[in-house]
Amino acid sequence: MTEPAAPAPQPQPAAPFSEAEDKQYATLATFLNIILLIPALIFYFAFKDRGPRIAEQSKENLNWTINISVIVVAAWILSIFFAFIPFVGWIISLLLGLIAWAALIVNLIFSIIGGVQLSGGQKTSYRYPFAIRVIK
């Protein structure tokens, strides 16, 4: 008879961040919000359990990028739809395109402001001024 196989080793949880690493990753997560949604998702799911500052900031960043991504995608889809309607539709399509670009510029500005405030030690967390908090 053969002996039963040993159980597979369980993965160990990642080590918690030091205070400096926690601040560094929270700042990096905020700066990388310039790129929509993907960095926020990565930081939220990969690092939220490793430090209190990154947990709070990654949740805030994800909420912000969800809002901005929805605005940009909806504006682009509606812009394409209205582009097929002559004259009035073209004007509406142009305005929706401008709204999408304005949302991207607002995202760029607030991500830089938040990253600078976090890196300079002015704040321990940065809350975006107007965002619907989807993730509590």
C-alpha positions in Angstrom: 0.0 0.0 0.0 1.1 3.5 -0.7 1.0 6.2 1.9 -1.4 9.1 1.5 0.0 12.2 -0.2 0.8 15.1 2.0 -1.6 18.0 1.7 -0.5 20.8 -0.6 1.1 23.7 1.3 -1.1 26.7 1.8 0.1 30.1 0.5 1.2 32.4 3.2 -0.4 35.8 3.4 1.8 38.7 2.3 3.8 40.6 4.9 2.2 43.9 6.0 3.8 47.0 4.8 5.9 49.2 7.0 4.6 52.8 7.5 7.0 54.1 4.8 6.0 51.5 2.3 2.3 52.0 3.1 2.8 55.8 2.3 4.8 55.0 -0.8 2.3 52.6 -2.3 -0.7 54.9 -1.4 1.1 57.8 -3.2 2.0 55.6 -6.2 -1.6 54.3 -6.5 -2.9 57.9 -6.5 -0.4 59.0 -9.2 -1.2 56.0 -11.4 -4.8 57.0 -11.4 -3.8 59.0 -14.5 -4.2 55.6 -16.3 -7.9 54.8 -15.9 -9.2 51.8 -13.8 -6.5 49.1 -14.3 -3.9 50.4 -11.8 -6.7 51.2 -9.3 -8.0 47.6 -9.6 -4.5 46.1 -9.2 -3.7 48.2 -6.1 -7.1 47.5 -4.5 -7.1 43.7 -5.0 -3.3 43.2 -4.5 -2.4 45.5 -1.7 -5.6 46.4 0.3 -4.7 43.9 3.1 -1.2 45.0 3.6 -1.6 48.4 5.3 -4.3 50.8 6.5 -3.2 53.7 4.3 -3.1 51.8 1.1 -6.4 50.1 1.9 -8.2 53.4 2.3 -6.5 55.1 -0.6 -6.8 52.2 -3.0 -10.6 52.1 -2.3 -10.9 55.8 -2.8 -8.9 55.6 -6.1 -11.0 52.8 -7.3 -14.2 54.6 -6.6 -12.9 57.7 -8.4 -11.7 55.8 -11.5 -15.0 53.9 -11.7 -16.8 57.2 -11.9 -14.5 58.7 -14.4 -14.4 55.6 -16.6 -18.2 55.4 -16.7 -18.4 59.1 -17.7 -15.8 58.7 -20.4 -17.2 55.5 -21.9 -20.8 56.7 -21.8 -19.8 60.0 -23.5 -17.8 58.2 -26.2 -20.6 55.7 -26.9 -23.3 58.4 -27.1 -21.0 60.5 -29.2 -20.6 57.7 -31.7 -24.4 57.2 -31.7 -25.2 60.9 -32.3 -22.5 61.2 -35.0 -24.9 59.4 -37.4 -27.5 62.1 -37.0 -26.8 65.0 -39.4 -26.2 68.6 -38.1 -27.8 68.6 -34.6 -26.4 65.1 -33.9 -22.9 66.2 -35.0 -23.0 69.1 -32.5 -24.2 66.9 -29.7 -21.5 64.4 -30.7 -18.9 67.1 -30.5 -20.1 68.2 -27.1 -20.1 64.7 -25.8 -16.5 64.2 -27.1 -15.5 67.4 -25.3 -17.1 66.1 -22.1 -15.1 62.9 -22.3 -11.9 64.8 -22.8 -12.8 67.2 -19.9 -13.3 64.2 -17.6 -9.9 62.8 -18.6 -8.3 66.2 -17.9 -10.1 66.5 -14.5 -8.8 63.0 -13.7 -5.3 64.0 -14.6 -5.4 67.1 -12.4 -6.9 65.5 -9.3 -4.6 62.5 -9.5 -1.6 64.8 -9.6 -3.0 66.9 -6.7 -3.7 63.9 -4.6 -0.3 62.3 -5.3 1.5 65.5 -4.4 -0.4 65.9 -1.2 0.2 62.3 -0.2 3.9 62.4 -1.1 4.5 65.7 0.7 3.0 64.4 3.9 0.3 67.0 3.9 -2.4 64.4 4.2 -2.6 60.8 5.2 -5.3 60.1 2.7 -6.7 62.0 -0.3 -10.5 62.1 -1.0 -11.5 63.2 -4.5 -13.9 66.1 -4.3 -16.9 64.6 -6.1 -17.1 60.9 -6.5 -19.9 58.4 -5.9 -18.6 55.9 -3.4 -19.5 52.6 -5.1 -17.2 50.5 -2.9 -17.7 51.1 0.8 
